Amino acid sequence: MSSDFEDMGEMWLFPYESDSFKDDMEELWEQLRPLYENLHAYVRMKLVEVNIHKPISLADSILILDF
């Protein structure tokens, strides 16, 4: 690791053109969060409809299934 960086995270962010890349990504995530949460709820509902007997937590990742 080059001595120009304090840590690996800083080194990984270096190639991006924006000095505020990390903040830009946080703002983008906050804009996308409602869509993600609605999509997650929709998939949970569909899984219940196909009689999946395993409880699905909001904290679980969305599984990709071929319906």
C-alpha positions as CSV (number, residue, x, y, z in Angstrom):
1,M,0.0,0.0,0.0
2,S,1.3,3.4,-0.9
3,S,2.2,5.8,1.9
4,D,-0.1,8.4,0.2
5,F,-3.2,6.7,1.7
6,E,-4.2,6.3,5.3
7,D,-6.0,3.0,4.7
8,M,-7.2,0.6,1.9
9,G,-10.6,2.3,1.8
10,E,-9.0,5.6,0.9
11,M,-6.9,3.9,-1.8
12,W,-10.0,2.2,-3.3
13,L,-11.8,5.5,-3.5
14,F,-8.9,7.3,-5.1
15,P,-9.7,6.5,-8.8
16,Y,-13.1,8.1,-8.7
17,E,-13.3,11.6,-10.2
18,S,-15.4,13.1,-7.4
19,D,-13.8,14.2,-4.1
20,S,-17.2,13.7,-2.6
21,F,-17.7,10.1,-4.0
22,K,-18.5,8.6,-0.6
23,D,-21.0,11.3,0.3
24,D,-22.5,11.0,-3.2
25,M,-23.0,7.2,-2.7
26,E,-24.6,7.8,0.7
27,E,-27.1,10.3,-0.9
28,L,-27.8,7.9,-3.7
29,W,-28.5,5.0,-1.3
30,E,-30.9,7.2,0.7
31,Q,-32.8,8.0,-2.5
32,L,-32.9,4.3,-3.5
33,R,-33.7,2.9,0.0
34,P,-37.5,3.3,-0.4
35,L,-37.4,1.4,-3.7
36,Y,-35.3,-1.4,-2.2
37,E,-37.5,-1.7,0.9
38,N,-40.7,-1.9,-1.3
39,L,-39.1,-4.4,-3.6
40,H,-38.0,-6.5,-0.6
41,A,-41.5,-6.4,0.8
42,Y,-43.0,-7.4,-2.6
43,V,-40.7,-10.4,-2.9
44,R,-41.5,-11.4,0.7
45,M,-45.2,-11.3,-0.1
46,K,-44.7,-13.4,-3.3
47,L,-42.7,-16.0,-1.3
48,V,-45.5,-16.3,1.2
49,E,-47.9,-16.8,-1.8
50,V,-45.9,-19.8,-3.0
51,N,-46.1,-21.3,0.5
52,I,-42.6,-20.9,1.6
53,H,-42.8,-22.1,5.2
54,K,-39.6,-20.5,6.4
55,P,-40.1,-17.2,8.1
56,I,-38.5,-14.3,6.2
57,S,-36.9,-11.5,8.1
58,L,-36.6,-7.9,6.8
59,A,-32.9,-8.2,7.6
60,D,-32.6,-11.2,5.2
61,S,-31.2,-10.6,1.8
62,I,-33.5,-10.8,-1.3
63,L,-33.2,-14.2,-2.9
64,I,-33.4,-14.6,-6.6
65,L,-35.9,-17.2,-7.5
66,D,-37.1,-18.4,-10.9
67,F,-40.9,-18.2,-10.8
